[in-house]
Amino acid sequence: FFNRRSALLQTLSIANFINWGDNNVLKAGAAFANQPQYWSDFKKLFNSPFLLDRRSGLKLNVNEADIAAMAKGPGNSARNVIAGLLKLGFLPTQIADSFAIASGGATFYRNRVKSLTKDGMSQKEAESQAFQDFREIAEESQQSSRPDKISQQQAGPLGRIVLAFANTPAPVSY
């Protein structure tokens, strides 16, 4: 039942969080280079109610020490984290979705917090706003079941029958 190809393709969406502003390629690279902070942000996002809900209620709470231990294994740290999470019992596509969102979102989240605090927000306000911004990007760029994030074609009765995936964004033409 495990669709490994779908899971692998899901991880490509890590790039959805790269932008031309506060999380450009260089800033995202710098945020990723700070491994302790990166994996701490990854854990926060991965264990957030938003991603727990996306995993259909699979309430696995991964702690920072486990993620750090998985990442420090031999070879590719991202591959090690995915393998460790799969061993914990996630379906490949669910874990790949959460992994892509949390790993791409971790650099975005950290850089957005820095940008917002630089603009005068308190740390707590900046973290809250950065999380909201992260969530909006995730819901817009990943499959979303929110009615305001799907196209008119998908929302209509014919679209629900004809389109294979009712919650996958369809192109919008103006």
FENPEKA-V141917 format. One record per backbone hydrogen bond with DSSP energy under -0.5 kcal/mol. NH is the residue of the N-H (numbers start at 1). CO is the residue of the C=O. E is the energy in kcal/mol with one decimal. If there is no record, write none. Layout:
NH:CO:E + NH:CO:E
This chain:
3:1:-0.6 + 4:2:-1.2 + 7:3:-1.9 + 8:4:-2.7 + 9:5:-2.7 + 10:6:-2.0 + 11:7:-1.1 + 11:8:-0.7 + 12:9:-1.2 + 13:10:-1.5 + 14:11:-1.5 + 15:12:-1.4 + 16:13:-1.7 + 17:14:-1.3 + 18:15:-1.7 + 19:23:-1.6 + 24:21:-1.0 + 28:24:-3.0 + 29:25:-2.2 + 30:26:-2.2 + 31:27:-2.4 + 32:28:-2.4 + 33:29:-2.0 + 34:30:-1.0 + 35:33:-1.9 + 38:34:-2.8 + 39:35:-2.7 + 40:36:-1.5 + 41:37:-2.6 + 42:38:-2.7 + 43:39:-2.3 + 44:40:-2.1 + 45:41:-2.5 + 46:42:-3.3 + 47:43:-2.3 + 48:45:-1.2 + 52:48:-2.6 + 53:49:-2.4 + 54:50:-1.7 + 55:51:-1.6 + 56:53:-1.5 + 57:52:-1.6 + 58:55:-1.4 + 59:57:-1.1 + 60:58:-1.1 + 61:59:-0.5 + 62:60:-0.7 + 63:61:-0.5 + 67:63:-1.9 + 68:64:-2.8 + 69:65:-2.4 + 70:66:-2.4 + 71:67:-2.7 + 72:68:-1.7 + 73:70:-1.1 + 80:76:-2.2 + 81:77:-2.2 + 82:78:-2.4 + 83:79:-2.6 + 84:80:-2.4 + 85:81:-2.5 + 86:82:-2.5 + 87:83:-1.9 + 88:84:-0.9 + 89:86:-1.8 + 90:85:-1.0 + 95:91:-2.5 + 96:92:-2.6 + 97:93:-2.3 + 98:94:-2.2 + 99:95:-3.0 + 100:96:-2.8 + 101:97:-2.3 + 102:98:-2.9 + 103:99:-3.0 + 104:100:-2.3 + 105:101:-2.1 + 106:102:-1.5 + 107:103:-0.8 + 108:104:-1.3 + 109:105:-3.6 + 110:106:-2.2 + 111:107:-2.5 + 112:108:-2.7 + 113:109:-2.5 + 114:110:-2.2 + 115:111:-2.2 + 116:112:-2.8 + 117:113:-2.6 + 118:114:-2.0 + 119:115:-1.4 + 120:117:-1.3 + 121:116:-2.2 + 126:122:-2.8 + 127:123:-2.4 + 128:124:-2.1 + 129:125:-2.7 + 130:126:-2.8 + 131:127:-2.0 + 132:128:-2.0 + 133:129:-2.6 + 134:130:-2.5 + 135:131:-2.7 + 136:132:-2.4 + 137:133:-2.2 + 138:134:-2.5 + 139:135:-2.8 + 140:136:-2.0 + 141:137:-2.8 + 142:138:-2.4 + 144:167:-1.5 + 149:146:-1.9 + 150:147:-0.9 + 155:151:-1.9 + 156:152:-1.7 + 160:156:-1.8 + 161:157:-1.0 + 162:158:-3.1 + 163:159:-2.2 + 166:164:-0.6 + 168:165:-1.6
